[in-house]
Amino acid sequence: MWKSVIAASAAIFLIPVMAQGAGRPGSKYPLLSGTYLLQSTTICQPTLSVVTNGQGQVTSVTLVPANDASSTTTGEFTATQSQKGSGSITLSATSGSGDPIVVTGANGTSGTILGVGAGSDAVTFKQTATTFSLTDSNGTSTYNIYYGTAVGKDVGNAVFSGLDYKGCAQSGSVSLVQ
């Protein structure tokens, strides 16, 4: 019974996606155009620097922060196509961010304590059947993208993951606001 439920569920989800050619190189794909809700998580790896004396005793531990803080972001963005598969995005979001490890000792604190803040940004984007790239003044981040259902020719929802230009792992989802 479970096999047929799983097969039916997969067919319900995959048939519309396959019909649109989502995620297949060289095929048609829905375009990012309109206003979307965004949820993303970024994980950056800090390292610990441990110094020992001649007897193997630890004399100091220092957190060497990653290139950016880890974060979780929710917000809304508007994508405008300037030509097929590329355009601009304006984003308004709230993020909770900080280092996953904070070291406190006699010499102070190493690392960023978790905090919450709101902000906005403007970036350009490019998309293909399998990738999605964001570019701002600091660099370009390219992600694998999987499109869900389409609304007309527009992306209805999608999930993405990859490494950003700072080397942090990022994944998330977008849903068209109707």
N, C-alpha and C positions, 0 to 999 in steps of 0.2 A: 504494500500500500504506500509506504513512504517513498519508494522509488517512483511511483507514478505521480505522487504529489510534487516531488522534486522536479521530475521531468516536465510536468505541466507548468510549474512556477518558472522554470528556466525558459520554456517556450513562450510564456506570456511576456517575459522581460526581453528575451533575445530576439524574437521575431521582429518587433518594431525597430529595434536597434540595427539588426542585420539589414532590414529593408532600407534603412537610411544609409547604410554603409559605414556606420560609425566605427572608428578605430581601425579601419583597414586602409593601408597605404594605397593611394591612387584612386580612392573612392570619394563619392560625395560625402559631405559632412555638414551638420548644422553650423550656423555662424553665431558668434557671440554678438548680440545686438539687443539693447534694451537695458532694463534695470534688474539687477540680480542681488540676492542675499548671498553672503559669503561666510563660510566658517573654515578656518585653517589653523593648523598646528605646526609650529616650527620647533625643531629640537636641535640644539647646538651642543657640541661636546667640549666641555672644559677639561683641563687636565690638572692633576695635582703634582706639584714639584716637591719631592721629599728629599731633605738633606740629612745625611747621617754622619756621625763622627767615626773615628777609627775602630770603635768597639761595636759598630752597627746600631748604635742608639740614634733614634730620630732626634735631630736638633731643631728642625723647622719644617713646617708644611705650608706651602703657598699655593693658592688657587691661581692657575693661569687661565684667565677667561677665554672662552671661545671667541670667534670673530664677531659674534652677536649673542644676545640673550635668547634663551628659549622663550616661546610665547604661544598663546592661543588668542586668536583674533575672530571677532564677529563683526559684521558690518554690511554695508550696501555699496554696490558700485554700478556705474552706468558705462556700458560699452558702446562705442560709436564706430561703425565700420567706415574707414576712409577709402578702402578698396577691398575686394573680396579676400577675407582671411587676415586683415590687419586693420589697425585703427588705434583709438585712444580709450583710456579708462580713467574715470575720476572715482575716487574711493573715499568713503567716510566710514571709520571703524573705531572700535574700542578693543584694546589689547591688554591682556595681563602678561607681564614678562618679567624675567629675572633669570638668574643662574640656578640650575637644579641643585647645585651644591654651594654652600657658603661656609667659608672657614673663618672662625673667630678665635682669636688668641691674644696673647700679651702684646703683640705688635699691631693689633687692630683686626679689621675684617677684610678678607679677600672675597670678591664676588659681589654680585648685584642682588639685593633683597627683592623679592617679588613685589611688584607694583602694578597699578592699573592706570591707563591713560587713553584718551581719545585723540584722534588726529585725522588728517585727510592727506591725500596724495594724488598725483596725476602721473600716469605712465603710458607707454605705448605697448601694443601687443601684436603678436603674430600667432596664427593658429593653422594647423594642418589637421589631417584626419587622425593623427596620433600624438601630436605635440602642441604645446601652448607655451609661448615665451613672453615674458614681461621685461621691459627695458626702462630703466630710469637713469638719472645722471651718474649713478654709481656702478652700473653694470647690467648684465642680462642674465635672467634666470630662466631655464628651460625645464619644463615638466612633461611627463607622460600624461595624457588626458584620455579619459573614457567618457564618451557622450552617452547620456541616457535618452530619454524621449525628446523629441523636437516639438516646437510649437511653430507650425508653418516651416519656414526655413531657418528659424532661430533655435539656439540651444535652449532646451527646457530645463535640463539639469545635467550636471557632469561632475566627475570626481577627478582629482589630479594628484600627482606626487612626483617628487624628484629632489634634487639638490639645488639650493639657491646659489647666487653668485658668491656668497660668503662661505659656502661649503656646508651649510646647515641643511638637514633633512626637513622637507616641508610637504604636507599633504592637506587636502581640503576638499570642499564641495561647494558648488554654486547651484542656485535654483532661481529661475526666472520669476520675477514678481508679476502677478497678473492683476 
